[in-house]
């Protein structure tokens, strides 16, 4: 996917290239250097076979943001930042993606 990464990151509050899950539209695209490549359903960024990509679902996004919301109050800043990088999303109660009607809104 070609696009304006900075604009997408700001609009969607996703981590983009700094995350373990790189693409907000894909549930299984990871960096080539990822330690997560052992499950066969994960696809490295260098793969050109788009049939292997699994589309992200709203349920997957809600699950990630719900996990972040639950951990935000209990984790220090650095471990929480690492968790955001792992799941690929930034939790911000004022972002477009956490706004109603999604259940991950705090």
NUDO-376386 format. One line per field, with one value per atom (N, C-alpha, C, CB): residue number from 1; residue in three letters; atom name; z, x, y. Coordinates in Angstrom, 3 decimals, always signed. Glycine has a CB too. Example, Ala and Ser with C-alpha at 12.3 -4.5 7.8 and 13.67 -1.06 7.14 Angstrom:
BEGIN
n 1,1,1,1,2,2,2,2
res Ala,Ala,Ala,Ala,Ser,Ser,Ser,Ser
atom N,CA,C,CB,N,CA,C,CB
c3 +7.800,+7.800,+7.800,+9.046,+7.080,+7.140,+7.870,+5.725
c1 +13.190,+12.300,+13.200,+11.308,+12.850,+13.670,+12.900,+14.084
c2 -5.690,-4.500,-3.300,-4.473,-2.250,-1.060,+0.030,-0.598
end
This chain:
BEGIN
n 1,1,1,1,2,2,2,2,3,3,3,3,4,4,4,4,5,5,5,5,6,6,6,6,7,7,7,7,8,8,8,8,9,9,9,9,10,10,10,10,11,11,11,11,12,12,12,12,13,13,13,13,14,14,14,14,15,15,15,15,16,16,16,16,17,17,17,17,18,18,18,18,19,19,19,19,20,20,20,20,21,21,21,21,22,22,22,22,23,23,23,23,24,24,24,24,25,25,25,25,26,26,26,26,27,27,27,27,28,28,28,28,29,29,29,29,30,30,30,30,31,31,31,31,32,32,32,32,33,33,33,33,34,34,34,34,35,35,35,35,36,36,36,36,37,37,37,37,38,38,38,38,39,39,39,39,40,40,40,40,41,41,41,41,42,42,42,42,43,43,43,43,44,44,44,44,45,45,45,45,46,46,46,46,47,47,47,47,48,48,48,48,49,49,49,49,50,50,50,50,51,51,51,51,52,52,52,52,53,53,53,53,54,54,54,54,55,55,55,55,56,56,56,56,57,57,57,57,58,58,58,58,59,59,59,59,60,60,60,60,61,61,61,61,62,62,62,62,63,63,63,63,64,64,64,64,65,65,65,65,66,66,66,66,67,67,67,67,68,68,68,68,69,69,69,69,70,70,70,70,71,71,71,71,72,72,72,72,73,73,73,73,74,74,74,74,75,75,75,75,76,76,76,76,77,77,77,77,78,78,78,78,79,79,79,79,80,80,80,80,81,81,81,81,82,82,82,82,83,83,83,83,84,84,84,84,85,85,85,85,86,86,86,86,87,87,87,87,88,88,88,88,89,89,89,89,90,90,90,90,91,91,91,91,92,92,92,92,93,93,93,93,94,94,94,94,95,95,95,95,96,96,96,96,97,97,97,97,98,98,98,98,99,99,99,99,100,100,100,100,101,101,101,101,102,102,102,102,103,103,103,103,104,104,104,104,105,105,105,105,106,106,106,106
res Unk,Unk,Unk,Unk,Unk,Unk,Unk,Unk,Unk,Unk,Unk,Unk,Unk,Unk,Unk,Unk,Unk,Unk,Unk,Unk,Unk,Unk,Unk,Unk,Unk,Unk,Unk,Unk,Unk,Unk,Unk,Unk,Unk,Unk,Unk,Unk,Unk,Unk,Unk,Unk,Unk,Unk,Unk,Unk,Unk,Unk,Unk,Unk,Unk,Unk,Unk,Unk,Unk,Unk,Unk,Unk,Unk,Unk,Unk,Unk,Unk,Unk,Unk,Unk,Unk,Unk,Unk,Unk,Unk,Unk,Unk,Unk,Unk,Unk,Unk,Unk,Unk,Unk,Unk,Unk,Unk,Unk,Unk,Unk,Unk,Unk,Unk,Unk,Unk,Unk,Unk,Unk,Unk,Unk,Unk,Unk,Unk,Unk,Unk,Unk,Unk,Unk,Unk,Unk,Unk,Unk,Unk,Unk,Unk,Unk,Unk,Unk,Unk,Unk,Unk,Unk,Unk,Unk,Unk,Unk,Unk,Unk,Unk,Unk,Unk,Unk,Unk,Unk,Unk,Unk,Unk,Unk,Unk,Unk,Unk,Unk,Unk,Unk,Unk,Unk,Unk,Unk,Unk,Unk,Unk,Unk,Unk,Unk,Unk,Unk,Unk,Unk,Unk,Unk,Unk,Unk,Unk,Unk,Unk,Unk,Unk,Unk,Unk,Unk,Unk,Unk,Unk,Unk,Unk,Unk,Unk,Unk,Unk,Unk,Unk,Unk,Unk,Unk,Unk,Unk,Unk,Unk,Unk,Unk,Unk,Unk,Unk,Unk,Unk,Unk,Unk,Unk,Unk,Unk,Unk,Unk,Unk,Unk,Unk,Unk,Unk,Unk,Unk,Unk,Unk,Unk,Unk,Unk,Unk,Unk,Unk,Unk,Unk,Unk,Unk,Unk,Unk,Unk,Unk,Unk,Unk,Unk,Unk,Unk,Unk,Unk,Unk,Unk,Unk,Unk,Unk,Unk,Unk,Unk,Unk,Unk,Unk,Unk,Unk,Unk,Unk,Unk,Unk,Unk,Unk,Unk,Unk,Unk,Unk,Unk,Unk,Unk,Unk,Unk,Unk,Unk,Unk,Unk,Unk,Unk,Unk,Unk,Unk,Unk,Unk,Unk,Unk,Unk,Unk,Unk,Unk,Unk,Unk,Unk,Unk,Unk,Unk,Unk,Unk,Unk,Unk,Unk,Unk,Unk,Unk,Unk,Unk,Unk,Unk,Unk,Unk,Unk,Unk,Unk,Unk,Unk,Unk,Unk,Unk,Unk,Unk,Unk,Unk,Unk,Unk,Unk,Unk,Unk,Unk,Unk,Unk,Unk,Unk,Unk,Unk,Unk,Unk,Unk,Unk,Unk,Unk,Unk,Unk,Unk,Unk,Unk,Unk,Unk,Unk,Unk,Unk,Unk,Unk,Unk,Unk,Unk,Unk,Unk,Unk,Unk,Unk,Unk,Unk,Unk,Unk,Unk,Unk,Unk,Unk,Unk,Unk,Unk,Unk,Unk,Unk,Unk,Unk,Unk,Unk,Unk,Unk,Unk,Unk,Unk,Unk,Unk,Unk,Unk,Unk,Unk,Unk,Unk,Unk,Unk,Unk,Unk,Unk,Unk,Unk,Unk,Unk,Unk,Unk,Unk,Unk,Unk,Unk,Unk,Unk,Unk,Unk,Unk,Unk,Unk,Unk,Unk,Unk,Unk,Unk,Unk,Unk,Unk,Unk,Unk,Unk,Unk,Unk,Unk,Unk,Unk,Unk,Unk,Unk,Unk,Unk,Unk,Unk,Unk,Unk,Unk,Unk,Unk,Unk,Unk
atom N,CA,C,CB,N,CA,C,CB,N,CA,C,CB,N,CA,C,CB,N,CA,C,CB,N,CA,C,CB,N,CA,C,CB,N,CA,C,CB,N,CA,C,CB,N,CA,C,CB,N,CA,C,CB,N,CA,C,CB,N,CA,C,CB,N,CA,C,CB,N,CA,C,CB,N,CA,C,CB,N,CA,C,CB,N,CA,C,CB,N,CA,C,CB,N,CA,C,CB,N,CA,C,CB,N,CA,C,CB,N,CA,C,CB,N,CA,C,CB,N,CA,C,CB,N,CA,C,CB,N,CA,C,CB,N,CA,C,CB,N,CA,C,CB,N,CA,C,CB,N,CA,C,CB,N,CA,C,CB,N,CA,C,CB,N,CA,C,CB,N,CA,C,CB,N,CA,C,CB,N,CA,C,CB,N,CA,C,CB,N,CA,C,CB,N,CA,C,CB,N,CA,C,CB,N,CA,C,CB,N,CA,C,CB,N,CA,C,CB,N,CA,C,CB,N,CA,C,CB,N,CA,C,CB,N,CA,C,CB,N,CA,C,CB,N,CA,C,CB,N,CA,C,CB,N,CA,C,CB,N,CA,C,CB,N,CA,C,CB,N,CA,C,CB,N,CA,C,CB,N,CA,C,CB,N,CA,C,CB,N,CA,C,CB,N,CA,C,CB,N,CA,C,CB,N,CA,C,CB,N,CA,C,CB,N,CA,C,CB,N,CA,C,CB,N,CA,C,CB,N,CA,C,CB,N,CA,C,CB,N,CA,C,CB,N,CA,C,CB,N,CA,C,CB,N,CA,C,CB,N,CA,C,CB,N,CA,C,CB,N,CA,C,CB,N,CA,C,CB,N,CA,C,CB,N,CA,C,CB,N,CA,C,CB,N,CA,C,CB,N,CA,C,CB,N,CA,C,CB,N,CA,C,CB,N,CA,C,CB,N,CA,C,CB,N,CA,C,CB,N,CA,C,CB,N,CA,C,CB,N,CA,C,CB,N,CA,C,CB,N,CA,C,CB,N,CA,C,CB,N,CA,C,CB,N,CA,C,CB,N,CA,C,CB,N,CA,C,CB,N,CA,C,CB,N,CA,C,CB,N,CA,C,CB,N,CA,C,CB,N,CA,C,CB,N,CA,C,CB,N,CA,C,CB,N,CA,C,CB,N,CA,C,CB,N,CA,C,CB
c3 +0.000,+0.000,+0.000,+1.210,-0.929,-0.948,-0.303,-2.388,+0.484,+1.127,+1.919,+2.026,+2.500,+3.334,+4.753,+3.280,+5.110,+6.400,+7.570,+6.550,+7.517,+8.631,+8.797,+8.409,+7.699,+7.775,+8.312,+6.392,+7.842,+8.329,+9.822,+7.540,+10.259,+11.678,+12.539,+11.908,+12.104,+12.870,+12.886,+12.282,+11.749,+11.651,+12.431,+10.198,+12.266,+12.864,+14.223,+11.944,+14.616,+15.854,+15.832,+17.072,+14.706,+14.616,+14.680,+13.309,+15.031,+15.182,+13.854,+16.096,+12.860,+11.559,+11.597,+11.066,+10.980,+10.801,+12.101,+9.916,+13.195,+14.466,+15.246,+15.318,+14.703,+15.418,+15.005,+15.182,+15.797,+15.423,+14.334,+16.650,+14.355,+13.306,+12.568,+13.887,+11.358,+10.650,+10.040,+9.598,+9.554,+8.720,+9.470,+7.401,+9.553,+10.250,+9.516,+10.448,+8.248,+7.475,+7.446,+6.067,+7.927,+7.881,+9.293,+7.081,+9.518,+10.837,+10.994,+11.106,+9.896,+9.989,+9.305,+9.400,+9.022,+8.377,+9.435,+7.390,+9.462,+10.488,+9.833,+11.486,+10.576,+10.025,+9.760,+10.983,+8.821,+8.495,+9.716,+7.323,+10.543,+11.726,+12.939,+12.078,+12.776,+13.902,+14.504,+13.462,+15.818,+16.528,+16.399,+18.027,+15.865,+15.775,+14.525,+15.819,+13.664,+12.378,+12.440,+11.526,+13.603,+13.658,+13.355,+15.008,+13.785,+13.355,+11.843,+14.094,+11.180,+9.717,+9.139,+9.217,+9.912,+9.377,+9.306,+10.212,+9.971,+9.893,+8.599,+11.114,+8.034,+6.743,+6.909,+5.665,+6.453,+6.544,+5.545,+6.298,+5.859,+5.022,+3.593,+5.642,+3.405,+2.074,+1.182,+2.213,+1.715,+0.931,-0.118,+1.862,-1.338,-2.408,-2.763,-3.642,-2.096,-2.346,-1.476,-2.057,-2.045,-1.268,-0.832,-2.074,-1.417,-1.005,+0.412,-1.996,+0.909,+2.257,+3.333,+2.342,+2.918,+3.889,+4.414,+3.261,+5.705,+6.358,+6.737,+7.620,+6.319,+6.609,+8.099,+5.821,+8.583,+9.972,+10.089,+10.414,+11.213,+11.453,+12.540,+11.853,+12.589,+13.656,+15.012,+13.452,+15.048,+16.306,+16.761,+16.142,+15.812,+16.148,+16.675,+14.943,+16.060,+16.522,+17.910,+15.527,+18.100,+19.408,+20.485,+19.349,+20.169,+21.145,+21.538,+20.577,+20.564,+20.857,+21.696,+19.546,+21.323,+22.064,+23.452,+21.278,+23.583,+24.893,+25.807,+24.754,+25.258,+26.029,+26.465,+25.193,+25.566,+25.908,+26.983,+24.659,+26.839,+27.847,+29.220,+27.454,+29.277,+30.550,+31.182,+30.352,+30.360,+30.875,+31.154,+29.898,+30.546,+30.645,+32.086,+29.905,+32.930,+34.319,+35.196,+34.906,+34.750,+35.598,+35.205,+35.582,+34.077,+33.592,+33.599,+32.181,+33.819,+33.686,+32.211,+34.263,+31.952,+30.599,+29.600,+30.628,+29.938,+28.988,+28.650,+29.546,+29.632,+29.270,+28.477,+30.526,+28.783,+28.035,+26.582,+28.705,+26.370,+25.003,+24.250,+25.030,+24.941,+24.306,+23.952,+25.231,+24.815,+24.524,+23.302,+25.755,+23.218,+22.043,+20.774,+22.209,+20.830,+19.666,+19.312,+19.930,+20.307,+20.054,+19.346,+21.369,+19.857,+19.253,+18.004,+20.261,+17.832,+16.620,+16.683,+15.498,+17.860,+18.018,+19.161,+18.271,+19.084,+20.140,+20.800,+19.581,+22.123,+22.790,+23.166,+24.051,+22.631,+22.915,+22.969,+21.827,+24.122,+24.277,+23.355,+25.712,+22.795,+21.932,+20.451,+22.305,+20.099,+18.683,+17.981,+18.537,+16.670,+15.863,+16.018,+14.395,+16.236,+16.289,+17.640,+15.979,+18.703,+20.007,+20.319,+21.106,+19.395,+19.604,+19.475,+18.606,+20.052,+19.990,+18.548,+20.607,+18.263,+19.145,+19.584,+18.486,+19.453,+19.767,+21.268,+19.176,+21.726,+23.163,+23.852,+23.369,+23.114,+23.757,+24.284,+22.781,+24.098,+24.603,+26.117,+24.034,+26.736,+28.208,+28.722,+28.752
c1 +0.845,+0.000,+0.883,-0.958,+0.676,+1.385,+0.500,+1.783,+1.083,+0.285,+1.161,-0.762,+0.536,+1.208,+1.243,+0.488,+2.354,+2.431,+2.202,+3.773,+2.767,+2.615,+1.148,+3.487,+0.469,-0.947,-1.786,-1.465,-1.518,-2.265,-2.026,-1.870,-0.781,-0.471,-1.206,+1.042,-1.235,-1.905,-3.421,-1.564,-3.983,-5.429,-5.917,-5.843,-5.243,-5.699,-5.094,-5.407,-4.076,-3.336,-2.723,-4.261,-2.139,-1.418,+0.081,-1.786,+0.869,+2.309,+3.061,+2.852,+2.513,+3.177,+4.465,+3.468,+5.504,+6.763,+7.491,+7.667,+7.145,+7.814,+7.150,+7.840,+6.083,+5.313,+5.699,+3.831,+5.266,+5.421,+4.421,+5.237,+3.255,+2.261,+2.190,+0.842,+2.742,+3.057,+1.878,+4.006,+0.915,-0.136,-1.461,-0.282,-2.121,-3.409,-4.508,-3.842,-4.282,-5.275,-5.005,-5.322,-3.835,-3.452,-3.294,-2.142,-3.760,-3.654,-2.390,-4.864,-1.644,-0.532,+0.760,-0.953,+0.909,+2.119,+3.102,+1.779,+4.288,+5.295,+6.640,+5.452,+7.533,+8.862,+9.624,+9.665,+10.540,+11.380,+12.175,+12.336,+12.557,+13.373,+12.543,+14.199,+11.251,+10.374,+10.670,+8.922,+10.599,+10.723,+9.425,+11.070,+8.386,+7.071,+6.882,+6.008,+7.882,+7.690,+7.478,+8.850,+7.581,+7.414,+5.989,+7.818,+4.902,+3.584,+3.443,+2.451,+2.954,+2.922,+1.950,+2.558,+0.997,+0.038,+0.592,-1.208,+1.738,+2.362,+3.155,+3.278,+3.166,+3.798,+4.845,+2.738,+6.082,+7.098,+6.821,+8.496,+7.275,+7.067,+7.575,+7.744,+8.563,+9.140,+8.315,+10.523,+7.295,+6.460,+5.661,+5.498,+5.691,+4.945,+3.648,+5.810,+3.353,+2.130,+0.997,+2.352,+0.207,-0.848,-1.955,-1.451,-2.015,-3.032,-2.767,-3.074,-1.541,-1.199,-1.592,+0.286,-1.927,-2.291,-3.700,-2.184,-3.868,-5.168,-5.631,-5.093,-6.834,-7.358,-7.618,-8.640,-7.292,-7.594,-9.107,-6.840,-9.663,-11.099,-11.316,-11.748,-12.499,-12.808,-12.719,-14.211,-13.053,-12.948,-11.488,-13.547,-10.572,-9.150,-8.642,-8.343,-9.094,-8.700,-9.274,-9.178,-10.547,-11.189,-10.476,-12.691,-10.108,-9.401,-8.069,-9.170,-7.320,-6.024,-6.212,-5.278,-7.162,-7.380,-7.964,-8.304,-8.786,-9.328,-8.203,-10.416,-7.296,-6.127,-5.274,-5.274,-5.061,-4.274,-4.969,-4.032,-6.276,-7.009,-6.890,-8.492,-7.007,-6.931,-5.543,-7.293,-4.514,-3.143,-2.631,-2.223,-3.243,-2.738,-2.588,-3.661,-3.543,-3.510,-2.576,-4.899,-2.187,-1.395,+0.068,-1.990,+0.447,+1.822,+2.541,+1.836,+3.834,+4.668,+4.734,+6.100,+5.171,+5.171,+5.972,+5.718,+7.192,+8.030,+7.461,+9.426,+7.067,+6.453,+5.154,+6.177,+4.387,+3.153,+3.468,+2.323,+4.497,+4.928,+5.344,+6.095,+6.022,+6.431,+5.217,+7.375,+4.206,+2.974,+2.270,+2.029,+2.241,+1.649,+2.400,+1.664,+3.723,+4.501,+4.206,+6.003,+4.010,+3.717,+2.373,+3.720,+1.332,+0.008,-0.192,-1.066,+0.638,+0.578,-0.351,+0.173,-0.878,-1.825,-1.391,-3.253,-1.811,-1.579,-2.925,-0.939,-2.986,-4.264,-4.355,-4.423,-5.371,-5.648,-7.163,-5.009,-7.691,-9.148,-9.797,-9.501,-9.002,-9.564,-9.321,-8.990,-8.882,-8.622,-9.909,-7.560,-9.869,-11.035,-11.401,-10.774,-10.418,-10.683,-11.233,-9.414,-11.007,-11.567,-12.855,-10.561,-13.319,-14.551,-15.753,-14.658,-16.879,-18.102,-18.404,-19.293,-18.983,-19.654,-18.799,-20.862,-17.490,-16.631,-16.526,-15.245,-16.570,-16.560,-15.217,-16.977,-14.176,-12.874,-12.717,-11.749,-13.714,-13.650,-13.697,-14.815,-12.845,-12.850,-13.740,-11.428
c2 -1.175,+0.000,+1.229,+0.003,+2.103,+3.362,+4.405,+3.770,+5.263,+6.290,+7.231,+5.668,+8.190,+9.172,+8.612,+10.571,+7.965,+7.286,+8.232,+6.614,+9.418,+10.354,+10.749,+11.609,+11.023,+11.395,+10.237,+11.826,+9.013,+7.852,+7.630,+6.595,+7.765,+7.586,+8.613,+7.692,+9.853,+10.913,+10.714,+12.293,+10.353,+10.188,+8.975,+10.065,+7.853,+6.603,+6.285,+5.492,+7.050,+6.767,+5.368,+6.910,+5.016,+3.754,+4.039,+2.988,+3.049,+3.223,+3.182,+2.162,+2.498,+2.439,+1.636,+3.831,+2.170,+1.443,+1.133,+2.227,+1.764,+1.484,+0.350,+2.734,-0.211,-1.229,-2.646,-1.018,-3.618,-5.023,-5.388,-5.940,-4.765,-4.952,-3.624,-5.390,-3.614,-2.384,-1.644,-2.683,-2.364,-1.779,-1.760,-2.561,-0.593,-0.559,-1.323,+0.870,-1.650,-2.393,-3.892,-1.867,-4.313,-5.727,-6.267,-5.919,-7.473,-8.080,-8.916,-8.935,-9.134,-10.085,-9.630,-11.384,-8.351,-7.841,-7.360,-6.695,-7.958,-7.641,-7.322,-8.823,-6.640,-6.369,-7.670,-5.472,-7.625,-8.788,-9.222,-8.466,-8.281,-8.566,-8.982,-7.356,-9.120,-9.425,-10.798,-9.358,-10.851,-12.133,-12.929,-11.902,-12.312,-12.949,-13.797,-11.904,-13.895,-14.553,-16.062,-14.276,-16.669,-18.116,-18.593,-18.605,-17.917,-18.394,-18.230,-17.626,-19.261,-19.258,-18.235,-20.626,-17.737,-16.773,-15.361,-16.776,-15.119,-13.797,-13.673,-13.547,-12.483,-12.235,-11.134,-11.840,-11.375,-10.326,-9.197,-10.918,-8.018,-6.846,-7.037,-5.657,-7.880,-8.089,-9.015,-8.647,-9.643,-10.566,-9.786,-11.366,-10.273,-9.607,-10.329,-9.494,-11.415,-12.175,-11.615,-13.696,-10.730,-10.077,-11.040,-8.953,-12.205,-13.178,-13.700,-14.351,-13.518,-13.965,-12.949,-14.246,-11.726,-10.697,-10.931,-9.300,-10.728,-10.861,-9.460,-11.804,-9.110,-7.779,-7.599,-7.531,-6.421,-6.067,-5.905,-4.750,-6.295,-6.144,-5.104,-7.499,-4.550,-3.601,-4.294,-2.986,-5.578,-6.329,-6.423,-7.748,-6.612,-6.656,-5.331,-7.060,-4.245,-2.908,-2.646,-1.817,-2.970,-2.763,-3.579,-3.150,-4.824,-5.661,-5.029,-7.075,-4.528,-3.902,-2.638,-3.565,-1.799,-0.554,-0.805,+0.363,-1.827,-2.188,-2.666,-3.283,-3.452,-3.911,-2.724,-4.899,-1.779,-0.589,+0.240,+0.271,+0.433,+1.209,+0.561,+1.343,-0.752,-1.462,-1.348,-2.930,-1.327,-1.294,+0.118,-1.968,+1.114,+2.490,+2.958,+3.433,+2.668,+3.137,+2.317,+3.107,+1.130,+0.242,+0.140,-1.113,+0.715,+0.579,+1.919,-0.014,+1.863,+3.056,+3.449,+2.810,+4.654,+5.204,+4.368,+6.601,+3.979,+3.237,+1.868,+3.075,+1.046,-0.239,-0.073,-1.048,+0.987,+1.226,+1.595,+2.345,+2.417,+2.753,+1.499,+3.764,+0.587,-0.671,-1.523,-1.459,-1.531,-2.265,-1.658,-2.252,-0.337,+0.314,-0.088,+1.853,-0.126,-0.550,-2.005,-0.366,-2.833,-4.243,-4.414,-5.029,-3.760,-3.940,-3.093,-3.607,-2.067,-1.252,-0.056,-2.095,+0.236,+1.346,+2.253,+0.816,+3.508,+4.487,+4.742,+5.822,+4.606,+4.860,+6.334,+3.963,+6.988,+8.393,+8.521,+9.364,+8.913,+8.970,+9.994,+9.289,+10.898,+11.933,+11.676,+13.268,+10.481,+10.193,+9.785,+9.080,+9.869,+9.514,+8.037,+9.833,+7.199,+5.758,+5.296,+4.997,+6.063,+5.680,+6.414,+5.945,+7.248,+7.981,+7.045,+9.144,+7.435,+6.634,+6.257,+7.399,+5.112,+4.179,+3.005,+3.672,+3.105,+1.966,+1.743,+2.172,+0.500,+0.197,+0.414,-1.214,+0.783,+0.972,+2.387,+0.656,+3.216,+4.601,+4.581,+5.470,+5.383,+5.414,+6.524,+5.594
end
